[in-house]
Amino acid sequence: MSAARLTEIVAGTPILMDMLRAVETVGLPDAWIAAGTIRSAVWDTLHGRPVATDWADIDVLFFDKVDVSREREAAAEAKLAALMPGLPWEVRNQSRMHLKTGLPPYADTEDGLRHFAETPTAVGVRLRDAHIEIIAPHGLDDLFAMVSRPVFTDDHMMGFYRQRMTSKHWPARWPQVRVLGL
């Protein structure tokens, strides 16, 4: 049910569909729009509001072991900006993101999402052959229950999670959101 509802929300939001088409056009391997872009769209919808377009960034995740350069990401951001100017594109190759977290290398984009700090943000959506596909390594239950819970409970990651949750102020924007683990 949640996957069908997420598909309905994305398909019913023209700017999200345009962004998905733009990402598909750029042709990055294993590329998905993920994280806050998707979470915010769902939470806006569940709060009975139109999807806000005041994104801090639009997270595009992809996976390419061959070219892990920041220049590759910047080039993809420039292509996306040419297709949809004025949007805050942020493209990140999950093949190199383990260096930021100190974890073993990720196997693919879904594995990168699996290592996000909180469950409702670990969701990605893409277009493939005109069909919406979803990856959610921790499921969609927390996203639709409007619950944020930490993915990892070790001291380092809990500290990172708590810092993120304190700075995000999600319940102020979405009053029905519950932040666990603080």
N, C-alpha and C positions, 0 to 999 in steps of 0.2 A: 504494500500500500504506500509506504513512504517513497519508494522509488518512482511510483506512478505520480504521486503528488509533486515530487521534485521536478519531474519531467514536465508536468502541467504548468508549474510556476515558471520554469525556464522558457518553455515554448510560448507562454503567454506574456512574456516580457520582451518586447521588440528589441530593446538595446542589448539585452543579453544574447539574443539570437544573432544580432549583427556582430557582436564581439566574438561569438563562437565561429561565425563564418570567417571573420578576419583571421582568427588564429588558425583555422583550417587552411586558409589561403596561403599563409606564411610557410606552412609545410614543415614545421618542427617535428621531430620524431617523438612519439608518445606524449603529445602536448595536450594539456587540459587547462581550463580556467578553474581556479580552485580558491580555497581558503575564504577570506573575508568577503569576497565578491559574492560567492554562493551563499554563505551563511547569512549575510545581511539581507539578501533578496528573500530568503525564506523567512527570516524573522520579521522583516517589514510586512510581508504578506500575512503572516500569522497574527500580526498586530493590527491587521485591517487597514494597512497603509499602502499607498503605491510604493513600488520599489524605488528607494532613493538612489540618486546617481552621484552622490557626493563622496565617491570612493577616495580613500587615502591612496590606494593603489589597486590595480587590477592584476592579481597574481596569475601569471601564466607559468605553469611548470612543464618542463619537458625532460627528456632523458637521452643523452648522447655521450657515450664513452669516448668517442673519437676527438671531438672538439669541446673541451671543457673551459675554453677561454671566456673571460668576461666580455671580450670583443664580440663573440658570437651572440651573447645575450643582448648586448647593446645594438647590434645589427638587427636582431629580431624586434627589439623595442622600436627602432627607427622605422622598420617596415610596417609595424602595427600602427604607429603614429601617423604614417602616410595614409593608411587605409581608414583610420578613425582618429583624426586629429583632436587634440585637446583632452584625451583620456590619459590617466596616469599609469601607463603600462609598466609592469615590472616582471621581466622574464628571467627565470632562474632554472639552470640546468641541474636537475637533481643528482646527476652523476658526480657533482663536486660539492654538494651541500653537506655531505657527511664531514667535510673538513671543518665546517662551522660548528658542528655539534660534537665532534670528537668520537663519533660512532663509526662502526665499520661501514664501508661503501654500500650504498643502496643498490638494489637489483634493478629497479625501474621507478617510474614516477609514483606508482601506488605505494611502493616501499618508502619513498620519501615522505609521502603523506602520512604513512603509518607512524612516522617519527615526529609529527607535529606535536605541539605542546598540549593541545586540548581537542577533545573529540568533535565538537560541532564544526570546527574549522578544517578538519581532515577529510574534506569532500572535494571531489573534482568532477567537472562536467565537460564533455566535448561533443562535437558533431563528427559523425563518421557515416558517410554515404547517406546524408540527410537525416540521420537518426541521432537522437540524443543518447549518449552513453554516460554512465555514472560510475565513479569509483569512490568507495567509502570504506577504507580498511577497518574502521571501528563501527561501521553501520551508520544508519540514519536516525536511530531512535533518539539520541540526545539532541540532534539538530531539530527534530520536530517536537520534542518535549521542551525545547528551549532551555536546555541544561548544558552548562559547560563543566566538564570534569577533566582533571589532568590525565594524560595518557600514561605518564611515567611517575613513579612515586619516590625515586631516589632523591637524595637531598639537593643535588645540583639542578635537576629538572624541575623539582617542586619549587625551588627558589625562582627559577626562570618563569614558571607558570604563574606563581603568585605575583611576580613583578608585572607580567603581562596583564593579568586580570585587574590589578590595582590601577594600571595606567589606562586601560580600555574603557572603564566605566560603562560596561554594556547595560546593566540594569537601569541606568539613567536614560538611555536611549530606548531600550526595550524593557518596560517594567515587568513583563512576565518572565524574563530570563532569570534563572537561578544559577549562581556561580558556586560550585562546590570546591572544597579543598583549600579554602583560605584559612 
